[in-house]
Each structure stands twice: as C-alpha cells, then as structure tokens.
Amino acid sequence: MKKRIVIIGGIAVAVCLLGVGSWFFLKGRSKSADDVAYVTTVGSLTGEDVSGTQNRYAGVVEPQKTVEVKLDSGRAIQQLMVEEGQAVKAGDALFSYDISSGEEELATAKLELERLKTEAISYQEQINTYQREKEKAAQEEQLSYTIQIQSAQMDLKKNEYDQKSKAAEIEKLEKVSDSPVVTSEIDGLVKTINKDAMGSGDSPDSESSGGKTTFITILGTGNYRVKGKVNEQNRGNIIEGDPVIIRSRVDPQITWKGTMGEVDTEHPADGGGQDDASSMMMSDGGDDSQTTSSSYPFYVNLDFTDGLMLGQHVYIEMDYGQAEQKEGIWLDEFYILDTDGDAYVWASNGKDRLEKRSVTLGDYDQELGKYEIEKGLTKEDCIAFPSEALKEGMTVEISDQMQIPTESQQDGETDDAEEFEGIENIDDDSGIYPGMEGEVQDLELPAGTDENAEAPNMEVAP
C-alpha cells in the first residue's frame, strides 16, 4: 500500500512540475517580444546606403527645344540634303525646293495680283457712280442705292484682303526663287523626315496646319532636360522647384544636379509595357476607366549637362544630400549616450546580443546634430535606438528601419496581467495551451498502476 501511495504521489508531482514548467515556458514566450532589441546598420543610418533605398523615376534626356520645319503647300522638293539621325548646325542646308514650278507660280501670282488691282478700281468706280445717282434719285429709290453701295464696298474690302494675301505669296515665291535652299535654325539632331510629303508638299494634315505640313523635325542639342513619368496617385510627390539628382544607369557614381519642373497633367503619357507605371491596374475591378491609373510626364531642368547624351536613359531621385556625404562616420546625437563623459551606444556584439559599446567622439555638427565617431564603430556595426528598456544581453534583430520603442517600453514598464493571460485561458477540453504548438500528451502510468486509484490530497506551494 505504501508503495502504491508513493507511485501515485510521484505521478501527481510530475503533473505539477509539467504545469509549472509550462507556465515558465509561456511566460518566457510572452516576454520574448519585449526582450528583443531592434538594431540598424550604421551605414544605413549615416546615409551610406541611401542611394539604394531612394524612390527613383526612370527618365530620358531630351532637348529643351524642338523645331518643326514645314513645307509650303503645293511646293515640291528638288533635293533632300539630310537623313534621320544626322547632326546639323544652325545654317546647315536641309533641303531645296524645285524652283522650276516656283517660277511659273510666281508669274501666275503676279498676273492674279494685277487682276485684283484692276478689279478694285472697278469696285471703287461703281461706288462713286451709285453715290452720284443716289443724290439725284427720288426718295423711294434711296434704299435701293444704299444697298448697292454697301454691296460694292464689301466687294472692295474682300478684294483688298485678297491683294494682301497674294502679295505675301509673291514675296515668298520670290524668296524661294532667290534662295531655294531651306536651312536649320538650330544646332540639333534630325529626328524624323516625312518623305511622303516630298512629291508635292501635301499631306493629310496640310489643311489643319494652315496649308503646311511638318517635313523635318529637329531636336535641339546643347540645352538638355530630363523627361520622366509619374503615376497619378503619386504625382503629389513631384513638387516644382525641389532639388533632384540625375544618376547614370551605367555608373551610379556619375550624377548631375537639377530642379524639378511641373507635371504636365494636360497630356497623359502613352501606355507602355508591363513595367511601365503609366498603366497601374487596381484590384477592385469595374470599369477600365476607374481601374486604370494614368501617368503623366514631368520635366527636370538641369544645372549642367556635361557628359549627357541625347536619348540617354537615367534615374531621377530627390536630392536629400545623399551625394554630399561627409568622410568618416557621423551619427545622430540621439543615438549616443553620456556625450559629456564616457560616451557609448547600444550595439550588437556580433553574436546577436546587445552590449554597451564605448565610442570616441570627434567633431560635432551643430546644424545637423551629428557627432563624428572616431573609434568604436564601423559602418557594418548595428546599433539600437536608446531607451530605458534596453539591457545588456538582450537578443538583437536587424531591421531595415530605425525602431523607436513605445513610451511604456522606454519607461521599462511591463503588463504583468499579460504574462499570465496564456495560463488563465487554458483549454481544458483540448489540452492545448494558447501560444504553444501541439498538445500536452497524457502521462503514461507505470506498469501495474491502478488508473482508477485516487491520488492523496496534496498542496502545492504557489
């Protein structure tokens, strides 16, 4: 009998030990989040890695000025002197008109002008005649003469307008005859040539463009700007006048400076490929007009253009001073404790544990609020944001962003009720402890033990 009581008592003690062990296990899990110190690499905090984390826009270098050379309606081209992609200087010949047809047109235009002048004299004589006859006419005939005079005056005004137009045409034809070669107005690059217009100078858009069609498009060189695109949801991030950095795609260390221009919201950008931000499909479905996000072009005015090429693809990023890093390690003052004595920081010891790391301070930048770290830290080290909750030996976890503890964590406070919450909510039916994986297994009694035997009353100290 005594042996039986000892066995049952041992089983009861084992059950109690299991419960107490589970309590300590759950308590440790409930405090694990508070026992972790989040650290960040010194290189990230000092801006060494800023170029890799900046929001960037894809951009392309384009000219500040574009010139469209138009053809006179009905004029034929005799010789084309440039080709697409060719660089030209101001004054270089682009093409020449066929002056043979121009001479005939000039002679015809002069004859037409003489006819208009003779016609104008006739209209004036009619007006004079009607006015003299009106003075002698009876009262009932006055209105008829007045209408005839006004009609002749309108014909005369139209004739005068036609004479001015014809005179301008003659002047242009004479200029073409004297100098049939058309030259470039600017230094640039020939982008496009509309060879379909070479035969007669006519094209489908001749009427809409005032009788002229664009024949050659020249992109100006020397004065560049950078064109980018921004999604309509992010266009508020583009602020005119803000400083920007233009970064080469080939060598990120090669940069140019500039200022942000305005977003051209009146001319949405053309759609592109799958990676083009001009077409961002939303997830809520519905009409395409409601689910498609448009993009708009924006422009960057450059401070200098040395080394840039027309059509070069670049990156655009906001200028936060990342291109002007100081030499050495300059750390924000709020990471450093006891700056007037033995300065130190909370740092990872390299073994995933937190330690107080003594540092040697150098110069102080009052404007930026930064200390130069002469000794004690490298750019690869990881440090934590100081708080009263930090203790040496805490587990560290590297985070890409600076972690600032809450007010309660900074004061070193904990909520004891939360530590016991898991114990109070044990599911008696399932045997599952909240926050634990798996189930608490049934104890196996020693062979020969009566499973129905009652255990003696035992008091376990809390």
Solvent accessible surface area in square Angstrom, and as a share of the most:
residue,aa,sasa,rsa
1,M,169,0.75
2,K,165,0.70
3,K,154,0.65
4,R,91,0.33
5,I,82,0.42
6,V,97,0.56
7,I,57,0.29
8,I,18,0.09
9,G,14,0.14
10,G,41,0.40
11,I,39,0.20
12,A,23,0.18
13,V,66,0.38
14,A,44,0.34
15,V,75,0.43
16,C,46,0.28
17,L,121,0.60
18,L,76,0.38
19,G,33,0.32
20,V,71,0.41
21,G,39,0.38
22,S,9,0.06
23,W,59,0.21
24,F,123,0.51
25,F,100,0.42
26,L,11,0.06
27,K,58,0.25
28,G,42,0.40
29,R,126,0.46
30,S,52,0.34
31,K,64,0.27
32,S,57,0.37
33,A,74,0.57
34,D,66,0.34
35,D,59,0.30
36,V,36,0.21
37,A,2,0.02
38,Y,88,0.33
39,V,0,0.00
40,T,7,0.04
41,T,41,0.24
42,V,0,0.00
43,G,4,0.04
44,S,47,0.30
45,L,34,0.17
46,T,19,0.11
47,G,14,0.13
48,E,69,0.31
49,D,70,0.36
50,V,32,0.19
51,S,40,0.26
52,G,68,0.65
53,T,104,0.61
54,Q,35,0.16
55,N,124,0.64
56,R,88,0.32
57,Y,36,0.14
58,A,62,0.48
59,G,5,0.05
60,V,43,0.25
61,V,2,0.01
62,E,36,0.16
63,P,8,0.05
64,Q,80,0.35
65,K,112,0.48
66,T,71,0.41
67,V,15,0.08
68,E,95,0.43
69,V,18,0.10
70,K,82,0.35
71,L,0,0.00
72,D,24,0.12
73,S,62,0.40
74,G,39,0.38
75,R,6,0.02
76,A,25,0.20
77,I,20,0.10
78,Q,117,0.52
79,Q,102,0.46
80,L,43,0.22
81,M,69,0.31
82,V,11,0.06
83,E,114,0.51
84,E,96,0.43
85,G,50,0.48
86,Q,67,0.30
87,A,76,0.59
88,V,6,0.03
89,K,130,0.55
90,A,59,0.46
91,G,49,0.47
92,D,56,0.29
93,A,38,0.29
94,L,0,0.00
95,F,0,0.00
96,S,6,0.04
97,Y,10,0.04
98,D,39,0.20
99,I,57,0.29
100,S,67,0.43
101,S,41,0.26
102,G,1,0.01
103,E,96,0.43
104,E,124,0.55
105,E,64,0.29
106,L,25,0.13
107,A,56,0.43
108,T,87,0.51
109,A,3,0.03
110,K,90,0.38
111,L,132,0.66
112,E,54,0.24
113,L,25,0.13
114,E,99,0.45
115,R,118,0.43
116,L,8,0.04
117,K,92,0.39
118,T,91,0.53
119,E,53,0.24
120,A,15,0.11
121,I,109,0.56
122,S,48,0.31
123,Y,45,0.17
124,Q,77,0.34
125,E,102,0.46
126,Q,73,0.32
127,I,8,0.04
128,N,57,0.29
129,T,50,0.29
130,Y,52,0.20
131,Q,80,0.36
132,R,141,0.51
133,E,75,0.34
134,K,56,0.24
135,E,147,0.66
136,K,181,0.77
137,A,22,0.17
138,A,49,0.38
139,Q,150,0.67
140,E,143,0.64
141,E,82,0.37
142,Q,42,0.19
143,L,127,0.63
144,S,57,0.37
145,Y,41,0.15
146,T,38,0.22
147,I,102,0.52
148,Q,67,0.30
149,I,16,0.08
150,Q,100,0.44
151,S,58,0.37
152,A,4,0.03
153,Q,70,0.31
154,M,138,0.62
155,D,59,0.30
156,L,26,0.13
157,K,140,0.59
158,K,131,0.56
159,N,3,0.02
160,E,81,0.36
161,Y,151,0.57
162,D,42,0.22
163,Q,33,0.15
164,K,152,0.64
165,S,53,0.34
166,K,41,0.17
167,A,46,0.36
168,A,58,0.45
169,E,73,0.33
170,I,15,0.08
171,E,111,0.50
172,K,86,0.37
173,L,10,0.05
174,E,65,0.29
175,K,132,0.56
176,V,13,0.07
177,S,34,0.22
178,D,123,0.64
179,S,65,0.42
180,P,33,0.21
181,V,57,0.33
182,V,39,0.22
183,T,62,0.36
184,S,5,0.03
185,E,127,0.57
186,I,27,0.14
187,D,62,0.32
188,G,2,0.02
189,L,55,0.27
190,V,1,0.00
191,K,111,0.47
192,T,61,0.36
193,I,14,0.07
194,N,50,0.26
195,K,124,0.53
196,D,134,0.69
197,A,1,0.00
198,M,54,0.24
199,G,63,0.60
200,S,51,0.33
201,G,0,0.00
202,D,74,0.38
203,S,25,0.16
204,P,144,0.91
205,D,66,0.34
206,S,10,0.06
207,E,163,0.73
208,S,101,0.65
209,S,41,0.27
210,G,70,0.67
211,G,24,0.23
212,K,70,0.30
213,T,2,0.01
214,T,34,0.20
215,F,2,0.01
216,I,0,0.00
217,T,19,0.11
218,I,0,0.00
219,L,29,0.14
220,G,7,0.07
221,T,53,0.31
222,G,51,0.49
223,N,109,0.56
224,Y,28,0.11
225,R,64,0.23
226,V,0,0.00
227,K,67,0.28
228,G,3,0.03
229,K,66,0.28
230,V,2,0.01
231,N,4,0.02
232,E,64,0.29
233,Q,101,0.45
234,N,65,0.33
235,R,99,0.36
236,G,65,0.62
237,N,90,0.46
238,I,16,0.08
239,I,97,0.49
240,E,116,0.52
241,G,47,0.45
242,D,42,0.22
243,P,69,0.44
244,V,0,0.00
245,I,0,0.00
246,I,0,0.00
247,R,15,0.06
248,S,6,0.04
249,R,102,0.37
250,V,143,0.82
251,D,54,0.28
252,P,66,0.41
253,Q,154,0.68
254,I,86,0.44
255,T,40,0.23
256,W,11,0.04
257,K,55,0.23
258,G,3,0.03
259,T,52,0.30
260,M,2,0.01
261,G,7,0.07
262,E,114,0.51
263,V,27,0.16
264,D,38,0.20
265,T,65,0.38
266,E,144,0.64
267,H,112,0.50
268,P,79,0.49
269,A,23,0.18
270,D,123,0.64
271,G,64,0.62
272,G,50,0.48
273,G,51,0.49
274,Q,194,0.86
275,D,139,0.72
276,D,26,0.14
277,A,48,0.37
278,S,8,0.05
279,S,54,0.35
280,M,79,0.35
281,M,120,0.54
282,M,78,0.35
283,S,119,0.76
284,D,115,0.60
285,G,43,0.42
286,G,68,0.65
287,D,85,0.44
288,D,99,0.52
289,S,91,0.59
290,Q,141,0.63
291,T,6,0.03
292,T,51,0.30
293,S,2,0.01
294,S,39,0.25
295,S,1,0.00
296,Y,24,0.09
297,P,8,0.05
298,F,0,0.00
299,Y,44,0.17
300,V,0,0.00
301,N,72,0.37
302,L,26,0.13
303,D,98,0.51
304,F,91,0.38
305,T,34,0.20
306,D,115,0.60
307,G,67,0.65
308,L,13,0.07
309,M,129,0.58
310,L,41,0.21
311,G,40,0.38
312,Q,34,0.15
313,H,108,0.48
314,V,0,0.00
315,Y,68,0.26
316,I,0,0.00
317,E,0,0.00
318,M,31,0.14
319,D,31,0.16
320,Y,158,0.60
321,G,33,0.32
322,Q,14,0.06
323,A,49,0.38
324,E,128,0.57
325,Q,78,0.35
326,K,85,0.36
327,E,162,0.73
328,G,45,0.43
329,I,16,0.08
330,W,37,0.13
331,L,2,0.01
332,D,31,0.16
333,E,69,0.31
334,F,102,0.42
335,Y,3,0.01
336,I,11,0.06
337,L,52,0.26
338,D,77,0.40
339,T,46,0.27
340,D,148,0.77
341,G,48,0.46
342,D,122,0.63
343,A,7,0.05
344,Y,45,0.17
345,V,1,0.00
346,W,17,0.06
347,A,0,0.00
348,S,17,0.11
349,N,59,0.30
350,G,69,0.67
351,K,164,0.70
352,D,93,0.48
353,R,113,0.41
354,L,3,0.02
355,E,47,0.21
356,K,100,0.42
357,R,51,0.19
358,S,83,0.53
359,V,13,0.07
360,T,61,0.36
361,L,42,0.21
362,G,26,0.25
363,D,95,0.49
364,Y,90,0.34
365,D,28,0.14
366,Q,154,0.68
367,E,161,0.72
368,L,97,0.48
369,G,13,0.12
370,K,44,0.19
371,Y,40,0.15
372,E,42,0.19
373,I,9,0.05
374,E,108,0.48
375,K,146,0.62
376,G,34,0.33
377,L,13,0.06
378,T,72,0.42
379,K,78,0.33
380,E,138,0.62
381,D,32,0.17
382,C,13,0.08
383,I,2,0.01
384,A,3,0.03
385,F,39,0.16
386,P,19,0.12
387,S,19,0.12
388,E,136,0.61
389,A,27,0.21
390,L,20,0.10
391,K,119,0.51
392,E,109,0.49
393,G,41,0.39
394,M,14,0.06
395,T,55,0.32
396,V,13,0.07
397,E,88,0.39
398,I,110,0.56
399,S,20,0.13
400,D,136,0.71
401,Q,135,0.60
402,M,79,0.35
403,Q,71,0.31
404,I,98,0.50
405,P,28,0.18
406,T,81,0.47
407,E,139,0.62
408,S,54,0.35
409,Q,65,0.29
410,Q,56,0.25
411,D,86,0.45
412,G,48,0.46
413,E,110,0.49
414,T,82,0.47
415,D,76,0.39
416,D,87,0.45
417,A,73,0.57
418,E,105,0.47
419,E,21,0.09
420,F,77,0.32
421,E,93,0.42
422,G,21,0.20
423,I,45,0.23
424,E,134,0.60
425,N,87,0.45
426,I,54,0.27
427,D,66,0.34
428,D,131,0.68
429,D,145,0.75
430,S,43,0.28
431,G,24,0.23
432,I,70,0.36
433,Y,30,0.11
434,P,56,0.35
435,G,53,0.51
436,M,51,0.23
437,E,170,0.76
438,G,56,0.54
439,E,101,0.45
440,V,46,0.26
441,Q,140,0.62
442,D,131,0.68
443,L,85,0.42
444,E,166,0.75
445,L,65,0.32
446,P,68,0.43
447,A,112,0.87
448,G,88,0.84
449,T,30,0.17
450,D,63,0.33
451,E,142,0.64
452,N,135,0.69
453,A,27,0.21
454,E,158,0.71
455,A,55,0.43
456,P,58,0.37
457,N,160,0.82
458,M,89,0.40
459,E,177,0.79
460,V,84,0.48
461,A,86,0.67
462,P,181,1.14
